[in-house]
Amino acid sequence: ARAAMRWSSVAAVGSCLPLAWSCSYVEIPFPSKAGSNGTAFMIGRTMELGNLFGKMSYVIETVPTHVSGGKYGYVAPMNVCGYPHLNTKVANEGMNEVGLTISALAFDQSAYEAPLAGSTEIAPEDVVANILAQCDSVDSALDYLASVRVVAKSVLDKMQVLHWAIHEPSGRSVVVEYLEGRRIIYENAPRVLTNDPDLTWQWRNLNTYSNLNPTFPHQNDFLQVEAGHGVGSVPRAVGHGWNLFGMPGDSSPPSRFARLFYLRGYALNTQKMTDESDAVVLGTALLNNVFIPYGVVPPDPTKVPGVDRPEYTPYGILKVPAEKKILLRAYRNSQWRLIDLNRVDFSKAQSWPLEDGSLGIEDITANGRAMEADSADFGQAVV
């Protein structure tokens, strides 16, 4: 009976771990001496997952080599599912001490490799940890995946439907998917990733929104006539934002992919990044655009009761592989917090809470400064 209970727990936990259907990923170039040819990338990523069974939590950890058994220590936010009889901890995100970073995002279309006699097999939920511990570049990560077979054998494995974005400090960025039992590698030129469908479908879908425009819509001014009755000239754009009319606003993977691609592109076209601070500001704005408040994405009623709960964004990340820096923020405390891997002691295991119990609000009431009399008249009525 105890074995049966443990097996049902494994199945339940396996059911809960992959249900993060709304993760988003975007890369932003900015000038940096640390980057290749003077350019580094700020990578923004959100994790979306319901508080499944009310037992899902998160912790940020340093994993040293004597724990991982690999060549490199790494920092990773861990998904912790404290389900009764089984406590499962999985890294779906992280950066190692040489700056290699990998993000796992849900991908329901995944079909992993078949077992092969004599081959080394790894489970899909171990890909992130193994690559961070063993690899120092995109090439070495791809060589590692070529040397093993990613096989889903257990209930837990089969529930881990994922694809991976891998980025190295030089700026090279790839996506790895498993389709129909084959490993597919994409050089990620658009530098965006969400979830289903597969990446080539997402790329083609960008063509759907080619009508969007980065400039104010004056293309129909030649049609204008004076309508009278106080209406004025028609047609004309009244107010701002019509250049983005038709951009999808829902939280589905294709919509988030298109928004991140076009909004990033238009923002960079209007204002070039001058430094890392600019990239943090733009990265924050883009992650805000795909942020999911609790309750707006409902659970799937066909799932086991209690397994699927309203999806939301428990954390967001901004990371710069070329500078070995990670910024993290949580759902309740949205203040960015920095982990500088250059100053992390990778000889020992460490942890940080994702949520610290506060809202990150700073009281600035007592910090107000006296103003000169001639500069304090902005609040007076103008007659």
Secondary structure, DSSP 8 states (H G I E B T S, - for coil): -HHHHHHHHHHHHHHHTT--TT-EEEEEEEEEEEEETTEEEEEEEEE----GGG-EEEEEEEE-HHHH-SS--EEEEEEEEEETTEEEEEESEEEETTS-EEEEEE-TT-------TT-EEE-GGGHHHHHHHH-SSHHHHHHHHHHEEE---SHHHHH--EEEEEE-TTS-EEEEEEETTEEEEEE-TT-EE-SSS-HHHHHHHGGGGTT--SS---TTGGG-EE--TT--EES---SS-GGGTT---SSSHHHHHHHHHHHHHHHHHHS---SHHHHHHHHHHHHHHH---TTSB---TTS-TTTS--B---EEEEEEGGGTEEEEEESS----EEEEGGG--TTS-EEEES--SS------GGG-----GGGS-TTS---
